Amino acid sequence: TFNNKGENINMENKVSLSKKDVLSAFWKWTFFSHANYNYERLQASGVLFSMSHLPKKLYPGDEKAQKAFMQRHMQFYNTEPHFGGIINGMVLSMEEARANGADIPDDAINSVKTGLMGPFAGIGDTLWQGTLQPILLAVGIGIASAGNMLGAAVFGVTEAIIMLTIAYIMYMRGYKTGKEGV
């Protein structure tokens, strides 16, 4: 098998991320995307943390490639974490392809992130904070205002179920489609 440069790729050494690898990246992103949110790089450290278990798997024995991976994902990044997770899934798929010899330069990976983070932030913020949360709050407050303590639980549980479902579907869709998803 040959890559885009015409170089022979040994498919016996093909790197493949397991479902566990991808799920781990998804869960870490979902729960820690804002854990080290800062004004220089915003969510970049969250992206890198979510994929921190992958450089050695994708680039075994290649310390230079592992460092380059980490530097790529410490570039400025900011999006709505649930809907925007599709971007992280795409990037993860691109990294896997790159590790297997695909001609995907650093700029291509960073361009996908920077080109899509704004649109998905706008879509996610509008749908999540501007639509879904107010509807769920109205239902929860309606139940609670009648004296029922379950109002808060209905809001919290329903919000978590919807949020995790959207986040999972978006992230996995991004991983499945890779750069073609753009």
C-alpha positions in Angstrom: 0.0 0.0 0.0 1.2 3.5 -0.8 0.6 6.9 0.8 -0.1 10.1 -1.2 3.6 10.7 -1.7 4.0 7.3 -3.4 5.9 5.9 -0.4 5.4 2.3 0.5 3.5 1.8 3.8 4.0 -1.4 5.7 0.4 -2.2 6.7 1.6 -4.9 9.2 2.5 -2.0 11.5 -0.8 -0.2 11.0 -1.9 1.8 14.0 -5.5 1.4 14.9 -7.4 3.1 17.7 -9.6 0.8 19.6 -13.2 1.7 20.6 -11.9 2.1 24.2 -9.3 4.6 23.0 -11.9 6.7 21.2 -14.4 6.4 24.1 -11.7 7.5 26.6 -10.9 10.6 24.5 -14.7 11.3 24.3 -15.3 11.0 28.1 -12.2 13.0 29.0 -13.2 15.8 26.6 -16.8 15.8 27.8 -15.9 16.1 31.5 -12.6 18.1 31.4 -12.9 20.4 28.3 -12.9 23.4 30.7 -10.8 22.0 33.5 -7.8 24.2 32.6 -9.6 26.8 30.6 -7.3 29.8 30.2 -7.3 33.0 28.3 -4.2 32.2 26.2 -5.4 29.0 24.6 -8.9 28.5 26.1 -9.8 24.8 25.6 -6.5 23.7 24.0 -5.3 21.9 27.1 -8.7 20.2 27.3 -8.2 18.9 23.8 -4.7 17.7 24.5 -5.8 16.1 27.8 -8.6 14.3 26.1 -6.1 12.7 23.7 -3.2 12.4 26.2 -3.3 8.6 26.1 -2.8 8.5 22.3 0.6 9.9 21.2 2.5 6.8 22.3 -0.1 4.5 20.7 -0.2 6.5 17.4 3.5 7.1 17.2 5.2 4.3 19.1 8.9 4.9 19.6 8.9 8.2 17.7 9.4 10.8 20.4 9.6 13.6 17.9 6.2 12.7 16.4 4.7 12.4 19.9 5.9 15.9 20.8 4.6 17.3 17.5 1.2 15.8 18.3 1.1 17.5 21.6 2.2 20.9 20.1 -0.5 20.6 17.4 -3.2 20.3 20.0 -2.0 23.1 22.3 -2.9 25.7 19.6 -5.8 28.1 20.5 -9.1 26.3 20.5 -12.6 27.2 21.7 -16.0 25.8 20.8 -19.2 24.6 22.5 -18.1 21.2 23.9 -21.1 19.1 23.1 -21.9 20.0 19.6 -18.3 21.0 18.9 -17.1 17.5 19.9 -17.6 16.6 16.2 -14.4 18.6 15.5 -12.4 16.6 18.0 -13.7 13.4 16.5 -12.6 14.5 13.0 -9.2 15.5 14.3 -8.7 12.2 16.1 -9.5 10.4 12.9 -7.1 12.6 11.0 -4.4 11.8 13.5 -5.0 8.1 13.1 -4.7 8.4 9.3 -1.6 10.5 9.6 0.0 7.9 11.9 -0.7 5.3 9.2 1.1 7.3 6.5 -1.6 9.6 5.1 -0.2 12.9 3.9 -1.9 15.2 6.4 0.2 18.2 7.4 0.0 20.0 10.8 -1.8 22.9 9.0 -4.6 20.6 7.8 -5.3 19.4 11.3 -5.2 22.9 12.8 -7.2 24.3 9.9 -10.1 21.9 10.6 -10.1 22.9 14.2 -9.8 26.6 13.7 -12.2 26.6 10.7 -15.0 24.8 12.5 -14.7 25.9 16.1 -16.6 29.1 15.6 -19.5 27.8 13.5 -20.0 24.8 15.9 -19.8 27.2 18.9 -22.5 29.3 17.4 -24.7 26.4 16.7 -24.1 24.7 20.0 -24.6 27.8 22.1 -27.8 28.7 20.3 -29.3 25.2 20.5 -28.0 24.3 24.0 -28.0 27.5 26.0 -30.6 29.4 24.0 -33.1 26.7 23.4 -32.8 23.4 25.2 -31.8 24.7 28.6 -34.6 27.3 28.8 -37.2 24.7 27.8 -35.9 22.2 30.4 -35.7 24.9 33.1 -39.3 25.9 32.3 -40.4 22.3 32.8 -38.3 21.8 36.0 -39.5 25.2 37.5 -43.1 24.3 36.6 -42.9 21.1 38.5 -41.0 22.7 41.4 -43.4 25.7 41.7 -46.2 23.3 42.4 -44.2 22.3 45.5 -42.7 19.1 44.1 -39.0 18.7 44.8 -38.6 16.5 41.8 -38.5 19.6 39.6 -34.8 20.1 40.1 -34.1 16.4 39.5 -36.2 16.3 36.3 -34.2 19.3 35.0 -30.8 17.8 36.0 -31.4 14.3 34.8 -33.1 15.3 31.5 -30.3 17.8 30.8 -27.6 15.3 31.4 -29.2 12.6 29.2 -29.8 15.0 26.3 -26.3 16.6 26.7 -24.5 13.3 26.8 -26.5 11.9 23.9 -25.8 14.9 21.7 -22.1 14.9 22.7 -21.6 11.2 22.0 -23.4 11.3 18.7 -21.4 14.3 17.5 -18.0 13.1 18.7 -18.5 9.6 17.1 -19.8 11.1 13.9 -16.7 13.2 13.6 -14.5 10.3 14.2 -16.3 8.1 11.7 -16.3 10.7 9.0 -12.8 12.2 9.6 -11.7 15.0 7.4 -14.4 14.0 4.8 -17.0 15.2 7.3 -16.0 18.8 6.7 
